[in-house]
Every structure is written in C-alpha cells, then in structure tokens.
Amino acid sequence: MTMGKAPRITIEDLSLAFRTGTGPFVALDRVSFDIAPGSFVSVVGPSGCGKSTLLKLLSGVYSPTSGRILFDGKPVEKERLQGQVGYVFQRALLLPWRTALQNVMLTMEVARRSMTRAQREAEALKWLEIAGLKGFEHRFPHELSGGMQQRVSICRALAFRPQILLMDEPFGALDEITRETLQNELLQLWQQTETTVVFITHSIPEAVILSEQIVVMSARPGRVVERINVPFPRPRVDSVREHPDFVEMAGHIRSLLHPRAHAIAAE
Ligand SMILES: Nc1ncnc2c1ncn2[C@@H]1O[C@H](COP(=O)(O)OP(=O)(O)OP(=O)(O)O)[C@@H](O)[C@H]1O
C-alpha cells in the first residue's frame, strides 16, 4: 500500500545523550529508519531502550544530541509540529469535567477552527460511533470503563486529523480481551485516515497485527537491531494470529529481544 513512496518521516543517525550527575547517558545511539506516509510503524524493545525518548524527539519535546528528523524531507520547527502531531498515552488523560463528546471535540476546537460547532459535533459523534461508543457520548470519563476511556482518547487524537499520530503503549494498562478489541478498532479508525502512526508497545503480537513495519531496539544504548516488514494483507482479521507466518515472525522478534533465553530454549 505504501511501498515506493517518499518517506513521511526520516530518522537519520539520531542520538540523544542525557546529562546526568554521573556524566552523559546515551539513551539513543545512531537510530535510523524511514516511515512511509500513511503507514503504521511499531517500535518494540526492552524497558529503557529509549522508545519514549524517541517519541519525545519526534514530537519536538527533546532535541537530539546529533542526527536529525525530517518530515517530508525537510526539518520541521517545533511550532509547526503542534498542529500536525497527535498523541495517545498509556492512560487516557481525559478532562474529567467534559463528557466523552466534549473531550473528542477538544482537539478540533484548537486545530480545526474553520469548522462550525455543529460540524465539530457531527464529526466527533461519527468517530465515537466507529469506536463503538454510540450511546455513551454524554457520559463523563469516570462513568466509562478504562477501555472506553482509551477509545475516547484515540477518537480525540484522530479527530483533528493529525498527519502523524504518536502512541505510547496506549493499550498497556488494559486486559487482553479489551486490548484485542481496541487493536481491531484502532485499525478500523486508522484505515479511514491518512495518518502515519508510530506506535510503542511491549506486546510482540500487538506489533505484528497492527504494523507495516516493526523496529526492534536493544537497550543501553538504544539501537535499532532489526527492521521487519510485515507482509500480511489488510484488513487483518483475528485468525491471522494463528497463521504459521504470524507465529514465526513473533518468535523471531522474541528471539531478538531475548537472545539468551532463546539460546537456552534451543539447547
Ligand atoms: N530526562 C532523563 N534524564 C536522564 N536519563 C533519562 C531521562 N529520560 C530517560 N532517561 C533514560 O534513558 C533511557 C531510555 O528511557 P525511555 O523512557 O525512553 O525508555 P523506554 O524504552 O520508553 O522504557 P519503558 O519501556 O520502560 O517505558 C532509560 O535508561 C532512562 O533511564
């Protein structure tokens, strides 16, 4: 689908050393990869390998020690990034005094000012319906389950049609069933947009089911170990999880993340 297009995001020899009390600490070491427009890229790696740091660099929160990030082949200033990048974090971070509908409308109030209130409302209702929240539009966050709150936050991030959506373990705090439901819903929502997604996860099956490309990282210092293209056609149905190629790919990523454990198992 996205093969052959010029990259939307180019990450070039990106390094970041934090200054600490005991000297510089290299969190990311010469990380390079490209992300095609409209594609879905997951980053997996052990705790502390620099995944969140990478997202913070992409969003302009941090500046690299060396290397650079290009959007559509050009460096982007921090100010311009704000209207182009959406976020979803591990916890939904909804405004407690706003209903689900009002929370989804929030980003549009800031980023899509040319719309009338009625247009914003109609669009927010559309997103909530696709996310399976019809009937819950006027509930406040505390009246929704954790999974429903996370759906609202995904709708909120997609509703302003960001060019780039950064997701930092958005399903990490949810149970397995809710997680799988939300993975399917996220794919459905994303397929209706042209948004490029960078998705961080600790779950290997989650990365395989969602992504076009998986970037596997190692810790200390954070480096790219391997970039894997995921060939399964879309829409991906749940049964793909049982396909031998799926199982093999997940096993390969596991062996990259736990080389020692894998070697012992193979002995
Ligand atoms: N502000 C900071 N100052 C110093 N060191 C930092 C800072 N932020 C992160 N680090 C270090 O950089 C490394 C990468 O952190 P980061 O949060 O990016 O990892 P991660 O891969 O997202 O981890 P996890 O999967 O546990 O969330 C870690 O060793 C962390 O201790």
PDBQT file of the ligand as one rigid body, heavy atoms in Angstrom, charges set to zero:
ROOT
HETATM    1  N1  LIG A 301      15.371  13.001  31.432  1.00  0.00    +0.000 N 
HETATM    2  C1  LIG A 301      16.215  11.962  31.532  1.00  0.00    +0.000 A 
HETATM    3  N2  LIG A 301      17.425  12.106  32.119  1.00  0.00    +0.000 NA
HETATM    4  C2  LIG A 301      18.284  11.060  32.193  1.00  0.00    +0.000 A 
HETATM    5  N3  LIG A 301      18.024   9.809  31.729  1.00  0.00    +0.000 NA
HETATM    6  C3  LIG A 301      16.826   9.617  31.149  1.00  0.00    +0.000 A 
HETATM    7  C4  LIG A 301      15.853  10.661  31.025  1.00  0.00    +0.000 A 
HETATM    8  N4  LIG A 301      14.763  10.160  30.410  1.00  0.00    +0.000 NA
HETATM    9  C5  LIG A 301      15.039   8.864  30.153  1.00  0.00    +0.000 A 
HETATM   10  N5  LIG A 301      16.271   8.543  30.601  1.00  0.00    +0.000 N 
HETATM   11  C6  LIG A 301      16.957   7.243  30.468  1.00  0.00    +0.000 C 
HETATM   12  O1  LIG A 301      17.004   6.930  29.085  1.00  0.00    +0.000 OA
HETATM   13  C7  LIG A 301      16.726   5.552  28.872  1.00  0.00    +0.000 C 
HETATM   14  C8  LIG A 301      15.550   5.432  27.916  1.00  0.00    +0.000 C 
HETATM   15  O2  LIG A 301      14.353   5.837  28.564  1.00  0.00    +0.000 OA
HETATM   16  P1  LIG A 301      12.924   5.696  27.869  1.00  0.00    +0.000 P 
HETATM   17  O3  LIG A 301      11.903   6.188  28.820  1.00  0.00    +0.000 OA
HETATM   18  O4  LIG A 301      12.980   6.306  26.529  1.00  0.00    +0.000 OA
HETATM   19  O5  LIG A 301      12.824   4.106  27.716  1.00  0.00    +0.000 OA
HETATM   20  P2  LIG A 301      11.620   3.187  27.216  1.00  0.00    +0.000 P 
HETATM   21  O6  LIG A 301      12.185   2.286  26.180  1.00  0.00    +0.000 OA
HETATM   22  O7  LIG A 301      10.473   4.045  26.811  1.00  0.00    +0.000 OA
HETATM   23  O8  LIG A 301      11.295   2.377  28.542  1.00  0.00    +0.000 OA
HETATM   24  P3  LIG A 301       9.935   1.662  29.037  1.00  0.00    +0.000 P 
HETATM   25  O9  LIG A 301       9.653   0.574  28.046  1.00  0.00    +0.000 OA
HETATM   26  O10 LIG A 301      10.326   1.123  30.384  1.00  0.00    +0.000 OA
HETATM   27  O11 LIG A 301       8.879   2.724  29.103  1.00  0.00    +0.000 OA
HETATM   28  C9  LIG A 301      16.461   4.936  30.233  1.00  0.00    +0.000 C 
HETATM   29  O12 LIG A 301      17.633   4.282  30.670  1.00  0.00    +0.000 OA
HETATM   30  C10 LIG A 301      16.156   6.127  31.123  1.00  0.00    +0.000 C 
HETATM   31  O13 LIG A 301      16.624   5.906  32.432  1.00  0.00    +0.000 OA
ENDROOT
TORSDOF 0
